[in-house]
Amino acid sequence: MGKVKIKKSDIWIDMTPMSDVMTLLLTFFMLTSTFIKNEPVRVNTPGTVIETKVPETDVLTITVSPVKGQDGKPTGEGQVFLGMSNADDLKTILQNMHPSVAKNAELAYAFSSEAQFGVSLKDLPAYLGKSQEQRSKILLGQDPSIKPGIPLDSIDGKMSEFQQWVLAAKTNLKVMEKNEQTGQMEPKETKKIALVIKADHDTPYKTIKLVMSELQDISQSHYYLSTQLDGNKVSSARNYINQNTGGGQ
């Protein structure tokens, strides 16, 4: 009996539906993602066992970084920088803090595109007039033309510039809502801006204490301390709980 020959045929799979799905997913993630701005000043936050998450929106980040000398070692002093992710909120704060700069379209755009800012008010126009690369060098202390860091000292009994920036963010930002009658966006209520303190492990304690005292003086006693979850510390803490509480029950 002869062998039955099976006719071979090419298999064709229509990949068009899969391509459509991939395109839709890519478009979705591009439109819904929040792009993180590059932060010139980065700090090494200490480890912790606390798993409380810091809010992702409506946050004023207070970065406290150690001042380093020519040898690259901390000098025992600290500098304060501020940052917000919402460009519109930054423009509103700028109008309150420095109206003349806010009226300049180029300077206002430069300020709203910054991930961090940290110079005195008198140096702000000159700082924003420089290129983004030059501004980054100033914040990192690589350009001696402008001193980095927001002043923490009070002059003639008035609030420090740091306190003024914080209050401008806490009291001037509004939640906008569309008026059904006029169709215009109108302020509804004051935004609840969360304060987050990010400090380098090399930052001197006296600077951290000064920042906290400045916040306390303006009745801002609720804030987050940004840390990194330390796996080793978490494991040690859980072992301690298990040993001393019978498994944490």
C-alpha positions as CSV (number, residue, x, y, z in Angstrom):
1,M,0.0,0.0,0.0
2,G,1.5,3.3,-1.0
3,K,2.1,6.1,1.4
4,V,-0.4,8.9,1.6
5,K,1.2,12.2,0.8
6,I,0.0,15.2,2.8
7,K,-0.1,18.4,0.8
8,K,2.0,21.0,2.5
9,S,0.7,24.5,2.7
10,D,2.1,27.8,4.1
11,I,0.6,29.0,7.4
12,W,-0.3,32.7,7.3
13,I,-1.1,34.6,10.5
14,D,-2.7,38.0,10.3
15,M,-0.7,40.3,12.7
16,T,-2.7,43.4,12.0
17,P,-5.0,43.1,15.1
18,M,-1.9,42.7,17.3
19,S,-0.2,45.7,15.7
20,D,-3.4,47.8,16.4
21,V,-3.4,46.7,20.0
22,M,0.3,47.6,20.5
23,T,-0.2,51.0,18.9
24,L,-3.2,51.7,21.2
25,L,-1.3,50.6,24.3
26,L,1.7,52.7,23.3
27,T,-0.5,55.8,22.7
28,F,-2.3,55.3,26.0
29,F,0.9,55.1,28.0
30,M,2.4,58.1,26.3
31,L,-0.6,60.2,27.0
32,T,-1.1,59.2,30.6
33,S,2.5,59.1,31.7
34,T,4.1,61.8,33.8
35,F,7.6,62.7,32.6
36,I,10.0,63.3,35.4
37,K,12.2,66.4,35.1
38,N,15.9,66.1,35.5
39,E,16.9,67.2,39.0
40,P,20.4,68.8,39.0
41,V,20.7,68.4,42.8
42,R,20.3,64.8,43.9
43,V,20.6,63.5,47.4
44,N,21.2,60.1,48.9
45,T,18.2,59.7,51.3
46,P,18.7,57.5,54.4
47,G,17.2,54.0,54.6
48,T,14.1,53.3,56.6
49,V,11.6,50.5,57.5
50,I,8.6,52.8,57.1
51,E,6.5,51.9,54.0
52,T,4.3,55.0,53.9
53,K,4.1,56.4,50.4
54,V,4.7,60.1,49.6
55,P,2.0,61.7,47.5
56,E,2.7,61.9,43.8
57,T,0.9,65.1,42.9
58,D,0.5,68.5,44.6
59,V,3.8,68.2,46.3
60,L,6.4,70.9,47.2
61,T,9.7,69.1,47.5
62,I,12.2,70.6,49.9
63,T,15.7,69.3,49.0
64,V,18.4,69.9,51.6
65,S,21.8,69.2,50.2
66,P,25.3,69.4,51.9
67,V,27.7,72.1,50.7
68,K,30.9,70.5,49.4
69,G,34.3,72.1,49.3
70,Q,37.0,72.0,46.6
71,D,38.0,68.5,47.8
72,G,34.5,67.2,47.3
73,K,33.9,66.7,51.0
74,P,31.0,68.2,53.0
75,T,31.9,71.6,54.7
76,G,29.3,71.2,57.5
77,E,26.8,73.6,55.9
78,G,23.6,72.9,54.0
79,Q,21.7,74.4,51.1
80,V,17.9,74.3,50.4
81,F,16.3,73.9,47.0
82,L,12.6,73.7,46.1
83,G,10.7,71.9,43.4
84,M,7.3,71.2,42.0
85,S,6.2,69.1,39.0
86,N,3.2,71.2,37.9
87,A,4.3,74.0,35.5
88,D,1.1,76.0,36.0
89,D,1.5,75.9,39.8
90,L,5.1,77.2,39.4
91,K,3.9,80.1,37.3
92,T,1.3,81.0,39.9
93,I,3.9,80.9,42.7
94,L,6.2,83.1,40.6
95,Q,3.5,85.7,40.1
96,N,3.2,86.0,43.9
97,M,6.9,86.0,44.7
98,H,8.4,87.9,41.8
99,P,5.8,89.7,39.6
100,S,8.3,91.4,37.4
101,V,9.9,88.1,36.4
102,A,6.5,86.5,35.9
103,K,5.6,89.2,33.3
104,N,8.7,88.3,31.2
105,A,7.5,85.4,29.1
106,E,11.0,83.9,28.5
107,L,12.0,84.0,32.2
108,A,8.6,82.7,33.3
109,Y,8.8,79.8,30.9
110,A,12.3,79.0,32.1
111,F,11.1,79.0,35.7
112,S,8.1,76.7,35.0
113,S,10.3,74.2,33.2
114,E,12.7,73.9,36.2
115,A,12.6,70.7,38.2
116,Q,14.4,72.5,41.0
117,F,15.1,76.1,41.9
118,G,17.3,77.5,44.6
119,V,18.7,81.0,44.4
120,S,17.8,84.2,46.2
121,L,15.1,86.5,44.8
122,K,17.5,89.2,43.9
123,D,19.5,86.7,41.8
124,L,16.5,85.0,40.2
125,P,16.3,87.2,37.0
126,A,20.0,86.6,36.3
127,Y,19.7,83.0,37.1
128,L,16.7,82.4,34.8
129,G,18.4,84.4,32.0
130,K,21.1,81.7,31.7
131,S,20.8,78.4,29.7
132,Q,19.6,75.3,31.3
133,E,23.1,73.9,31.4
134,Q,24.4,77.0,33.2
135,R,21.5,76.9,35.7
136,S,22.3,73.3,36.6
137,K,26.0,74.3,37.2
138,I,24.9,77.1,39.5
139,L,22.7,74.8,41.6
140,L,25.6,72.3,41.8
141,G,28.0,75.1,42.9
142,Q,30.1,74.8,39.7
143,D,29.5,78.4,38.7
144,P,30.5,81.0,41.3
145,S,28.7,83.8,39.6
146,I,25.5,83.1,41.6
147,K,25.3,81.6,45.0
148,P,23.0,78.5,45.1
149,G,20.5,77.8,47.8
150,I,17.3,79.6,49.0
151,P,18.1,81.9,52.0
152,L,16.9,80.6,55.4
153,D,17.8,83.7,57.3
154,S,15.3,86.3,58.4
155,I,16.1,90.0,57.8
156,D,14.7,92.8,60.0
157,G,12.2,90.4,61.7
158,K,10.6,89.5,58.3
159,M,10.0,86.0,57.1
160,S,12.9,84.3,55.3
161,E,12.7,83.8,51.6
162,F,12.3,80.1,52.2
163,Q,9.2,80.7,54.3
164,Q,7.8,83.1,51.7
165,W,8.1,80.4,49.0
166,V,6.5,77.7,51.1
167,L,3.5,80.0,52.0
168,A,3.1,81.0,48.4
169,A,2.7,77.4,47.5
170,K,0.4,76.6,50.4
171,T,-2.0,79.5,50.1
172,N,-2.0,80.7,46.5
173,L,-2.6,77.5,44.5
174,K,-6.3,76.9,43.7
175,V,-8.3,73.9,42.4
176,M,-9.9,75.0,39.2
177,E,-13.4,74.0,38.2
178,K,-15.5,74.8,35.1
179,N,-18.5,77.1,35.7
180,E,-21.5,75.5,33.9
181,Q,-23.1,78.9,33.3
182,T,-20.1,80.8,31.8
183,G,-18.1,77.8,30.6
184,Q,-15.0,79.4,32.2
185,M,-12.5,77.7,34.6
186,E,-12.8,79.3,38.0
187,P,-11.0,78.7,41.3
188,K,-13.0,76.4,43.6
189,E,-10.8,75.9,46.7
190,T,-7.2,76.1,47.9
191,K,-5.1,73.1,46.9
192,K,-3.8,70.9,49.6
193,I,-0.1,71.0,48.9
194,A,2.0,68.3,50.7
195,L,5.5,69.2,51.9
196,V,8.2,66.7,51.5
197,I,11.7,67.1,52.9
198,K,14.5,65.2,51.1
199,A,17.8,65.3,52.8
200,D,21.2,63.8,52.0
201,H,22.7,61.5,54.6
202,D,25.7,63.9,54.7
203,T,23.6,67.0,55.3
204,P,24.4,68.5,58.7
205,Y,21.7,68.2,61.3
206,K,21.7,71.9,62.1
207,T,20.4,72.7,58.6
208,I,17.6,70.1,58.8
209,K,16.7,71.5,62.2
210,L,16.7,75.0,60.9
211,V,14.4,74.0,58.0
212,M,12.0,72.4,60.4
213,S,12.1,75.4,62.7
214,E,11.3,77.7,59.8
215,L,8.3,75.5,58.9
216,Q,7.1,75.5,62.5
217,D,7.3,79.3,62.6
218,I,4.8,79.6,59.8
219,S,2.5,76.9,61.3
220,Q,3.5,74.2,58.8
221,S,4.1,71.3,61.2
222,H,2.9,68.5,58.9
223,Y,5.3,67.2,56.3
224,Y,6.8,64.0,54.9
225,L,10.5,62.9,55.3
226,S,11.6,61.3,52.1
227,T,13.6,58.1,52.7
228,Q,14.5,54.9,50.8
229,L,13.0,51.5,51.9
230,D,16.0,49.5,53.2
231,G,15.4,45.8,52.7
232,N,18.0,44.7,55.3
233,K,16.4,47.0,57.9
234,V,12.9,45.8,57.1
235,S,14.1,42.1,57.4
236,S,15.8,42.9,60.8
237,A,12.7,44.7,62.1
238,R,10.4,41.8,61.1
239,N,12.7,39.3,62.7
240,Y,12.7,41.4,65.9
241,I,8.9,41.6,65.9
242,N,8.6,37.8,65.3
243,Q,11.0,37.0,68.2
244,N,9.4,39.4,70.7
245,T,5.7,39.2,69.9
246,G,5.2,35.6,68.8
247,G,5.1,36.3,65.1
248,G,3.5,39.7,65.3
249,Q,0.1,38.4,66.3
